Amino acid sequence: MRTYQEMLETILTVATHDRRILAVYMNGSRTNPAIQPDLFQDYDIVYVVTEIKPFITDKSWITPFGERLMLQEPDLNFSTGASTFTHTYAYQMLFTDGNRIDLRLKTPEEMERTYSSDTLNQPLLDPHSLLPKMPNANHSMYVIKPPTELEFDSFTNNFWWCLQNVAKALWRKELPYAKAMYEATSRDSLHRMMEWWIGIQHDFQVSTGALGKHYQKYMPTTLWERYASTYTGPDYEEMWDSIFTIAELFRELSLTVASHFDFKYPFQDEQNMIKYLQQVRFLPDYATRIFL
């Protein structure tokens, strides 16, 4: 695998040999001082270019980056065609040595519009002084933000409300719907509460990373193990157990968050939904109605 210095040299050599490339900067985990480096970190690179279309119509310019295992053009996927992109375009490249470059092209206008929105931006090459001046790369924009009362109310309401969708799907033996609803609503709301709980423990100075990949780092072992147990297979009884586990976790975390910010927790909604879930779980297959 090529080293960090070798990869940077390749990235900058391509840029300096192509007059259409006006500036280069990097962001992502490799510019984040709070991240422990490892061999799977991508190289998130931005080339500021004179115009986008020539870099799309002729892809030979990416050959010097190395032998590729696979190439993805994420902007092209599900779009109407590469010719529609005039301000930005991306190439994601995985190489045979294991390195990966996520390379985004931007016009100067697009760079100016977006540059200051990412505190992890770090200039690599700027001979024309195009890149705005910013503090050294830091993760300040990615740290957990305290909730507003409306956000807290919205996620607690959504968590308890959507559990009835999971319950009826389990009763109907609709596995795909049950799994999708559980992950998209119940777990999503739990994740938001977990982040606020972690934020409280660390004075809102940490980030849990994309999709919560650093949750374990900031959670006590016992709490993490309970959370991990909510990931189940296709067994319906295991999924029912998981629902009640996730409900207990959500309640505990929510009460801490509510207490810290002096928010009101919806005890009645919780009690009503737990009763409903218990009834649905043991509802005979032939039943068509339940009475709370």
N, C-alpha and C positions, 0 to 999 in steps of 0.2 A: 504494500500500500504506500502510495506517495505521501510524504510528510506534509505538514501544514505549510512549511516554507516552499516546498516544491509546488504545491497546489496554488499558492498565492503567486508564485513566479509565473506559472502557466497562465493564470487568469489575467495578470497584468501584461504579460507578453502579448497575448491576443489583443488586448486593448491598445497597447502602444503601436502595434503594427497595423492598426486599422483606423484610418483618419476619420471614419464615420462615428467612432466611439469617442465621446467628448470628456467623460468622467466615469469613475468607478467608485462604488461604495458597497459596504457589506453591512448586514444586520443579522438578526436571528441569534441563536444560542452561542455562536462563536464570538460575538461581541458583548455577550452578557456576562459581566464579572461575577454574577451570583450563581452561574452554572459551572459544575465540575466537568471539564472537558473529557470526551471519550471518542473512540474511533468511529462512532456512527453519527457524529454531528455532520449535518449538511453544511455546505458552503452557500449561504444565501447572499447572492451577489446581484447588484443592479448596475447595468451599463446605461449611461445616458447617451443617447444616439441622435444623430441628425434627423432621421426619419425611420419609421418602423418597417414599412413594406419591403425594402430591399433585404432585410434580415430574415424575412419570411419566405420570399420567393426563391432565394438561393441560400440553402442551408450549409453550404460547404464551409462557411466561416467557423462552424462549431467543431470541425474535424480535429483541429490541434488540441482540443481539450483532452483527448485520449480515446482509447478504444471503449466503446459503449456496450453495456449489456442491454440497455433499454433507454428509449427516449419518450418523454411525454410532453405534449403541448396542451397544458390544462385549459388555456383560454379557447382553444379550438374545439375541445370536447363539448358537445351539446350546443355548439354555436352554428351560425349560418355560413361560416367559412372564414379562413384566415384573412381574406382581403378586406374584411370589415374592421380590422384592428388598425387604428392610426395613432394611438397615444401610448399604448403599452402592450407587451406580449411577453410570454414566458416560455422558456425551455427548461425542463427538468431532466437531468442526465445522470444515470447510474453507470459507473465505469467498471471495467473488469477487475480493477485493483480494489474495489470496494468503496471508493470515494463517490460522493454525489454532489453535484452542483445544481442548485435551483437558481437559474439565471433569468432575471427579469429585465427586459428592455423598456426604457422610458424616454420619451422626448423631453427636452429641457422644460417645456411647459408643464408636463405631467410630473416631472421631478419636483419643480417648484411648488406645485399644488399639494404634494404628498410628503415631502421630505421631513418637515417639522413634526409630522404626526407620529413619527416613530423615534423614540428616544434611544433605540439601539443602533441607529445609523452611525457608521464609522467610515469616513473618507479613506479611500485607498489611492486614488489618482484623480487629480483635479488641476490640470495644467492651465485651464481657462478660468479658474476661480468661479465656477458655476455653483458649487455646492454651498448652501447657506451655512452660516456659522452656528454651531450648536455646542452645548456642553459635551464632555466626554461621554461615550456610550454608557448608558445605565438602564436599569429595568424599571424605572419609576412609573412608566405608563402601564406596566403589566402587573403591578402589585394589586392585591385584593382591595376593592373599594367598599367602604361601609354602605350598608343598605339604607335606602329611604324607607319610611314607614309604608308607603304604597308598594314598594318592591317586596317587603316582607309580607304584607297582607296578600299580595298577588300570588306569591309562591306557596304560601301555606294553604291558601284556598285552592290553588290548582293541584297541589299534592293530594289533599283529601278528596277533592271532587273526582279526580281522574282514576283513583283506585277502584271506583265502581265499574269503570270500563274494563279494567284488568280482571276484576272478579267475574263479571258476566262472560268474558271470553274464556276463562278457565272452566266455568260451569258448562259452557257450550262445547268445550274441548277444541277451541279455535286457537291452536298453539301459535301460529305466526302473528295473529292480531294481539294475543296476550303478551307475547314477548316484545313486540314493537311498541305497544302502548306502555308497557312497564318501563322500558328503557327511555322512551322519548318523553314521558311525562313524570312518572314517579321518581325515577333515578335522576332525571334532570333537575327536578325540584330539590331532591336530597343533596345533589352536588352543590347547588347554590347555597343551601343552608350550611353544608360542610365548609365551604369557602368562607362564609361569614364567621363561622365558629373559629376556624383557623386564624382568620384575620384578627379576631378579638385576642386570641392567645399570643399573637405576635405583633400587636399594635399596628396592624395593617401595613406592615413593611415587607411582606413576603409575597411571592407568586407561587401558585400551585402548578403552573405550566399548562401547556395545551392539553385540553381534555382531562385535566386533573392528574396528570402523570406523576406529580410529586405529592399526592395526598398522603401516601404512607410516610413520607419524610416528616410530616408535620402533625401526625396523629398518634396518640398513645397506642401501644400494641394491642391492648384489649379492644379499643374502639375500632382499630383497623381490622382486626380479625372478625368482629361482628359485621363490619361493612363488607369484607371479602366474602362472607358466607351468603350474602344476598345474590351472588352470581350462581345460578343453578343451571342444570341441564333441562331436558324436555319432560322430566317427571312432574306431573301435575301436583302431587302432594308436596314435593320439594318447593315448587313455586308458591304454593299456598303458605308454607312455612316462611318463605322469603318475604312475602308480603307483610306478614306480621312483624318480622324482624326489622324490615325497612321502616315500618310505621313506628316502632319503638325508638329506632335511631333518630328518625325525623323529629319525633316529639322531644327527645332529650336535647338535641342540638337547637331546636327552635326555641325551647324554653330559655336556654342560655342566651341566645341572641336577643330574644324579647326582653329578658331581664336587663341585659347590658344597655339596650337602647330605650328601655321603658316603652316597648311596644306591647300591644294587646295580643295574646295568643288565643286562637279560636277553639277553646276547650269543647264547646258544644258540637262543633263540626267533627272534631276528632271522635268524641264519644258516639255520635250517631253513625259515623262511617265504620268504626270498629264493630259496632253491633250489626250493621248491615253485612260487613265482610264475614263475620262469624256465621250469620244465617245463610248466606249464599254458599259458603263452603260446605255446609252440611245439608243443603237443600237437596231432596231426592230428585233424580233425573226427570221424573215425570211431572214435577211441580211446575206450575206456570206463574204463580204469584207468591210473594212473601209479604208479610205484614210486620212492620216495625213496631 
